[in-house]
Amino acid sequence: MGGYAAFVWPSLGLTLVVMLGLLLSTLRQLRARQRRLAALEAEGATRRPRGGSLAAAAPGDAPTVTRSRENERSEEAAS
């Protein structure tokens, strides 16, 4: 490696450690969000339709407004 091995191998090792850390962090977040979604669905929460913008609604349809529990709690606390 022309005398650069002392720089190349540690940088390669550090890169692998960082990439492995990012992978593990991402997988942990994925599992946590999957557990949260399962808990919400068990409580009866439903998913919003994908791409459900108001522009996609039929002309005579009234838009539906959903309120989250956090919004309801903050409104109750304010009153």
C-alpha positions as CSV (number, residue, x, y, z in Angstrom):
1,M,0.0,0.0,0.0
2,G,2.9,2.3,-0.4
3,G,3.3,3.1,3.3
4,Y,-0.3,4.2,3.7
5,A,-1.5,1.0,5.3
6,A,-1.3,2.6,8.8
7,F,-3.9,5.1,7.7
8,V,-6.1,2.9,5.4
9,W,-6.8,0.0,7.7
10,P,-7.8,2.1,10.7
11,S,-10.0,4.2,8.5
12,L,-11.6,1.1,7.0
13,G,-12.2,-0.3,10.5
14,L,-13.7,2.9,11.7
15,T,-16.0,3.1,8.7
16,L,-17.2,-0.5,9.3
17,V,-17.9,0.3,13.0
18,V,-19.8,3.4,12.1
19,M,-21.8,1.6,9.4
20,L,-22.6,-1.2,11.7
21,G,-23.7,1.2,14.4
22,L,-26.0,3.0,11.9
23,L,-27.5,-0.3,10.9
24,L,-28.2,-1.4,14.5
25,S,-29.7,2.0,15.3
26,T,-32.0,1.8,12.3
27,L,-33.1,-1.7,13.2
28,R,-33.8,-0.7,16.8
29,Q,-35.9,2.2,15.7
30,L,-37.8,0.0,13.2
31,R,-38.7,-2.5,15.8
32,A,-39.7,0.2,18.3
33,R,-42.0,1.8,15.7
34,Q,-43.4,-1.6,14.7
35,R,-44.2,-2.2,18.4
36,R,-45.8,1.2,18.7
37,L,-47.9,0.7,15.6
38,A,-49.1,-2.7,16.9
39,A,-50.0,-1.1,20.2
40,L,-51.9,1.7,18.5
41,E,-53.8,-0.7,16.2
42,A,-54.6,-2.9,19.3
43,E,-56.2,0.2,20.8
44,G,-58.4,0.6,17.7
45,A,-56.4,3.3,15.9
46,T,-56.7,3.2,12.1
47,R,-54.2,4.2,9.5
48,R,-54.7,7.1,7.3
49,P,-55.0,6.3,3.6
50,R,-51.8,6.9,1.5
51,G,-51.9,10.0,-0.6
52,G,-55.2,11.0,0.9
53,S,-55.0,14.7,0.2
54,L,-58.1,16.8,0.2
55,A,-57.6,17.4,-3.5
56,A,-58.2,13.7,-4.2
57,A,-61.7,13.9,-2.5
58,A,-64.8,14.0,-4.6
59,P,-66.2,17.5,-5.2
60,G,-69.2,17.0,-2.9
61,D,-67.4,15.2,-0.1
62,A,-66.8,17.1,3.1
63,P,-63.2,16.8,4.4
64,T,-62.9,14.7,7.5
65,V,-60.9,15.9,10.4
66,T,-59.4,13.5,12.8
67,R,-58.1,14.5,16.2
68,S,-55.4,12.7,18.0
69,R,-55.5,11.8,21.7
70,E,-52.6,14.2,22.3
71,N,-54.6,17.1,20.8
72,E,-57.7,16.2,22.8
73,R,-55.6,16.0,26.0
74,S,-54.0,19.4,25.4
75,E,-57.4,21.0,24.7
76,E,-58.8,19.5,27.9
77,A,-55.9,20.8,29.9
78,A,-56.3,24.3,28.4
79,S,-60.0,24.5,29.3
